[in-house]
């Protein structure tokens, strides 16, 4: 028994789309068979049925109505599936044999553009990565087909750069070589959950130059490394493979150099909560949440890019700051701009729909209404004088020809579907006007027919009706059949309670009406497609205007935020100091009641205050203060005013943070291992223009190991030529406060704490100088530990402090309850009255020599003496070296 012809056709199509769920069009349904049916049934909670397929067993099957497909497709896309849409390519009523079918589009997480699936203010990126096997280079490309964004870069192969770029763009889908290095693949899968599609090298390499010259108007092969060519080629071919035609809105390749933006690694992005919170992954509570008061979806997406990619070029930063300042100064004009922007729709995504041939008449109306506001925006911009706003005024295109075309052609109240007619305005096309007139005349004739026939026959209940099966008819009830004149009507249909008739004239008019309706719908659709194509021919102009409006919306948002929160304009410099007076954390200050957040000053330079060593108890605000400084610097380099009384900001090329636990125990990495890996990454990649935030370095290991590592890290940052980064270093190792004066650039600061009757109050104020205690027990009390635990901890702390200098003293177990006394007596019976600190230690180590901080310093001094090459020093260098060694030795007396 063989397969049925239809099932043979299905399997032939499915063979070419093995990695997709195939939606196979049968009449008004998309049907899925075999494994696809089982998967879809499970994921979409559909009833799994069966269909005779010519085999012994029925083929598993489930289906969905074609008109509701987008909802089901979106649900499957969100679960990480690809969907291939197989349509009927001919009219079933005209087909001879099996209807021709083939896949017309593939939907994937990176290429699905349904408005119900996409977030308005977030790009939906798809990425390709090409790694060269010959010269150790890599190319990375990102595209959003809903907006036409296509951007690419290349660099030396670096796994951390790959991860950082992915974290910046957060693509839904990746195109990778099928022979990609396992280490790279594992590092991607460990951190992200995109859909990954593997392609062989030939997919990346074949016909790259020719393809890119065809796709991109501005492509110049000589400008870019071949790894970029191959990455772009693979991504553009994949888009063509899924969309089945070249997208007109992807016509420009934007090259970006990662060094043109502040480098922020994946851990720092998460720690600083730039676009989403660390725990809930929500926008609310992030920096973007504070800054985003944009009025258009385009502006929302653009502002997200600004936050993800702060600038390094001081001229560009200052041009944004000057524009924001002028918008603040000219508040009435700014408010008029806001009112105009509020009436502008998502032009970028409308152009995307035009490009994919999926735009509706209503969306073209939205484009027209948006374009109508551009002259008003341009006029307002002409009243500003800052460089950036002036450039926007000069370059924005009013698109008057597009407005005129849409205004004259598209009906003001069209249907959702473009194949229902009523799309085109009266007077735009003569043929359409004639058909509408014929249709209206025919319906008027039929409307008058009912009254004429009632008068002639005398049958008051006679009526003229219509259905799709029989067309127009005259209906007379059984009670009045005897009144029908002989030979006047032709019987058409007999029902239980009536007879239906027709006349030759009625059938003739019916043909005219129905013929004109069908013809009218077809002509209107053809004309609509022509109008859409005319707009598409100017898509580059529309995209450029959309980009300017998006940037204007971003500047407007930054100005509004600055005005509402009394932010200050930062003073930028290429090199120098970060000097913040009265700085606040932008997010926490917004969340807390007005005036509740305690402001703090910050001074960081490359000389006396290069590394600020911050001590203070947990919960006192050290981490908040450190993040605050980083966010103020980032805001300034975005082009935003900042939450401070005044701010001088030296431009930073990179920002690194090691704040909080980011353990990866599931991958077999301990807290300490992750911490050391992150610190190593910082020390390898930081420069003297970088900002480093380090919190509790060394806490994941034993006290003296951690202390030694923390001290060594401080030395390395402050003493290594080419490094010497501006650094905030929070620690619980109070011994490190001795480094001020010993290591050039180290300055002690602490968080103020007030003790009131054995209670502590956090003042949240950063003040010069260190503190010599952690207040750990007090913090534990605030956290709600039981009172007996707190009291016992105080007793043990007192005993430890008394025995710190002597290894012969012991900790005696004691308590007031009877059970503890009994236990102690039992211990005494075994001739053990005391349990030594060493014996109760987790390691049970014997004869451990505990080095003091001074011992470590002496050891380093000896190493420095040994490594000094006195024969290669000039007399003056030798004198300076001797002076430095003597100074250090005096501090160790």
Secondary structure, 3 states (H helix, E strand, C coil): CCCCHHHHHHHHHHHCCCCCEEEEEECCEEEEEHHHHHHHHHHHCCCCEEECCCCCCCEEEEEEEHHHHHHHHHHHHHCCCCEEEEEECCCCCCCCCCCCEEEEEEECCCCCCCCCCCCCCCCCCEEEEEECCCCCEEEEEEEECCCCEEEEEEEECCHHHHHHHHHHHCCCEEEEECCCCHHHHHHHHHHCCCEEEEECHHHHHCCHHHHHHHHCCCCCHHHCCHHHHHHHHHHHHHHHHHHCCCCCCCCCCEECCHHHECEECHHHHHHHCCCCCCCCCCCCCCHHHHHCCCCCHHHHHHHHHHHHCCECCHHHHHHHHHHHHHHHHCHHHHHHHHHHHCCCCCHHHHHHHHHCCCCCHHHHHHHHHHHCCHHHHHHHHCCCCCHHHHHHHHHCCCCHHHHHHHHHHECCCCCCCCCCCCCECCCCCHHHHHHHHHHHHHHHHHHHHHHHHHHHHCCCCCEEEEECCCEEEEEEEHHHHHHCCCCCCEEEEECCCEEEEECHHHHHHHHHHHHHHHHHHHHHHHHHHHHHHHHHCCHHHHHHHHHHHHHHHHHHHHHHHHHHHCCECCEEECCCCEEEEEECCHHHHHHCCCCCCCCEEEEECCCCCCEEEEECCCCCCHHHHHHHHHHHHHHHHHCCCECCCEEEEECCCEEEEECCCCCEHHHCECHHHHHHHHHHHHHHHCCCCCEEEEECCCCCCCHHHHHHHHHHHHHHHHHCCCCCCEEEEEECCHHHHHHECCECCEEEEEEEEEEECCEEEEEEEEEECCCCCCCHHHHHHHCCCCHHHHHHHHHHHHHHHHHCCCCCCCECCCCCCHHHHHHHHHHHHCCCCCECHHHHCCCCCCCCCCCCHHHHHHHHHHHHHHHCCHHHCCHHHHHHHHHHHHHHHHCCC
